[in-house]
Amino acid sequence: MILPIYAYGDPVLKKKASPIEKDHPGLKELIANMYETMYASHGVGLAAPQIGLSLRLFVTDGSPFEEDEVKDFKQVFINPQIVEEAGDPWKFNEGCLSIPHVREDVSRKETVLIEYYDEDWNFRRELFSGLAARIIQHEYDHIEGVLFTDRISPLRRRLLNKRLSDISSGNVKVDYKMRFPSQR
């Protein structure tokens, strides 16, 4: 089932998410719905807060980048914890399904070591680099209540103020389902 993406300005996007229990009801269905929603929205990652659930869960699929390093990067991250970020920071133009039509250069470290459970509750500890690390860091920020606009300069944020206000008011056109703070 395709779920609405919660728009910039919704309080769920700024809240630190809660851990998921192993017996969370309907978890497999939730993960399937998150993938379906992400694909319908043309995203490469989707965190539970973006569909209104304050849970430590996100899904990724880097195949739209069509780059070898992420074309097979399709994973579920349950209760993830970034252990370490390393390497030289590098800028990349990021966007977000919750903040449509806004893209900004965001600086992030090139490598991330992360611990998490996969969809079968197998514990994993993995090192990711490049675009995969960036996707993870972006989605991880969501479960920490951080948006990519929080990682740009105050001047850039001020320049985006009107566009961000329009998004939170529902004055934006997208080709996917969205839920705006005014609809709550």
N, C-alpha and C positions, 0 to 999 in steps of 0.2 A: 504494500500500500504506500502510495506517495503521500508524504506528510508535508505540511507547510513549514517553510523555513522562517524562523523568528528573526525579525528585522532589528537593525541597530536601534538602540534605545530601550529594548526590552530588558527588564532587570535580570532575567535568567542568564543573559549573556555576560553579566558582570559579577556573577556569584561563583565562588569556588565550589565545584561539584563534589558530590558525596560518592564514596566507594560503592561498588555493586557487590551484593552477596552472590555466592555461587548458585543459590537456588532462586535468583531473581525471576519472578514469573514472566514468561513470554520472552526471555532473552534472545533465543534464536530468531523468533519472529521480529523482534525489535531490530536486530542486526540486519536481517533481510530487508526490512522496511527502510532502514538507514541507507543501505546500498541502493535500493530502488529510488529513493528520494535524491541521493547524491547524483545518480546517473541522469535522472530527469531534469536536474538543475545544472548539469554539465560541470560538476565539481570534481576535484581530485582527492578531497577529504571532507568528512562531515563529523562533527562532534555532537554528542547528545544534547548539550545546551542549545544548539542551533535548531533543534526540533522541540524545544521547550522542556527538556528533561535535564535536571541538574544531577547528572550521573557521570562518573569517570569512565567514559567510553567514547572511542572514536574509530572510524573506519577510513581506509585509504585505498586509492587505486590510481597510480601514477601513469597509467597507459595513455591518457590523452596527451601527455607531453611528447610521446613518440620518441623518447630518447632511451637508448639501451639501458642506462643505469636505473630507470624507474618503470620501464614498460611492463615488467612483471611484479611491480611493487603493489600488491593487493593484500592488505592485512587488517585484522581486527585487533584493537588494543583495549584491553579491559584493565581497569585500575593501574594505568601506567604510572611509572615514576622515572623521571629523567635523573640519572645518576650523575652524568657529567656531560658538559658541552665543551668541545675542544676545537683547536684549529683557528685559523685566521678568520675574522668576521668578513662576510661578503654580502654585497647588496644584491637584491633581486626584486623585481617588480611583483608585488603580491596583491591579490584581490581576495574577496570573501563573499560567499553566498549571502551572508547576513548584511552585507554592505555593498549592494549591487552598484555597478558602474563607477566604483572608486578603486583606483589602483595607486599604490605608492611603493617606492623603493624602501625595503626594510633590511636592516643589517642583522645577520644571524651568524653564529659559528658554523663551521663547515661539517663538524662531526658531532654525533650525539650517541651516548650510551644510555639505553633505556631498559628498564625491567617492566614486564607486563604479563598478563595472562592472555592467551589466544582464545578463540571462540570455543575451544574444547577444554578450557581451563588448564592448559599446559603452561607452566611458568617458563618465561623466556627472558633472557638477558642478551641483548643484541646491540651491535655497533652499526650505525648507519651514517652515510656521508652524502654530500651533495644535495641533489633535489629531494631525495628520500628523507634526509635529515631535516630539510626545510619544511616539508609537508608535515612531518611529525611535530616539529617545534610549533608550527602554526596551529595545528589541531590541539596540541597539548596546552597551548596558551588558552584555548577556549575552555578547557575544563578547569583552568586556574582563574577564570574570570577576566582574562586579558584579551583584547582585540588588537589586530595589527595596527590600528590607528593609535593605540596607546604607545606604540614603538617608533612613532615618527616624531619629528620635532614639534614643539608647541606652535611654532609659526605655521608649519604645514597644516596642523590640525585646525588652527584658526582660519586658514584659507579654505578649508573643507567644511567649515561650520554650516553654511547654508545647505550644501548637498546632504550632509549628515542629518540635519534637521528635516529636510524634505523626505529622506528615507524613513525616519522614525514617524513622520506624519502620514506616510503612505503615498506620498507624491513621487512615486517612481514606477516605471513600467518594466516588468520582467516577464520572461516566458515560463516562469515556474510559480508554484503556489507559495505565497508569503503570508505571514501573520505579523501585523504591525501593532506596536504598543497601544495605539488608540482602539484596537479591537478587543482588548482584554477586559 
